[in-house]
Amino acid sequence: MGPLITTVIGLTKAKSVTILNYSDNSAYVTVGDLWQKAASDANTTVQRIQFPTATQDYFAIVTEIHKPVDLVAIGALSATDGALVRAIRQSGFTGTIVGDASMIASAVYTVSQGGTKGAYAYSSYMVGEGTGTAEFVDAYKKVYGTDPSAIVAYGYETIKLVASALTSEKSVSRQSLRDGLPAGCLPVLQ
């Protein structure tokens, strides 16, 4: 996560960064921590605003952003990203936005009313890329009528991995799951 913000700061020559992230989701608190450290290490002025996942009034968050700011980094799920980006753009911010894989979801672009155009994000999943993706995308589209987001793809892969691990074991337990997972997955469960 740190390298993402460092790269975007370098590409955009940002001097000030506002980091917006959930306060009650440990994964996104960690993302915010990593981004804050990386932005500080890049000699930018850093502001951090945390908010609960249940937040509905994104305009209240946007009013807390110190102006001027060059870069806004969002650590939240796609259900929040679109509305938050829309509020940021409606406040007049024309600078750069960066987010995680959830920012790539087509619904975020739609809900933000195109506000994510030109935003930076990363993902280890892109629709149509990689082996086995075409079958997954086709099956998902048949049920939901849209392309799956990166978060949906991660969940799908996780379930496949767990199912595969458990079918090779005689009983279902935490230990059988550990024993059935490939060696590269073990650090996650330790």
Buried (B, 14 or more C-beta within 10 A) or exposed (E): BBEBBBBBBEEBEBBBBBBBBBEEBEEBBEBBBBBBBBBEEBEBBBBBBBBEEEBEEBEEBBEEBEEEBBBBBBBBBBBBBBBBBBBBBBBEBEBBBBBBBBBBBBBBBEBBEEBBEEBBBBBEBEBEEEEEBEEBBEEBEEEEEEBBBBBBBBEBBEEEBBEEBBEEBEEEEEEBBBEBBEEEBEEEEE
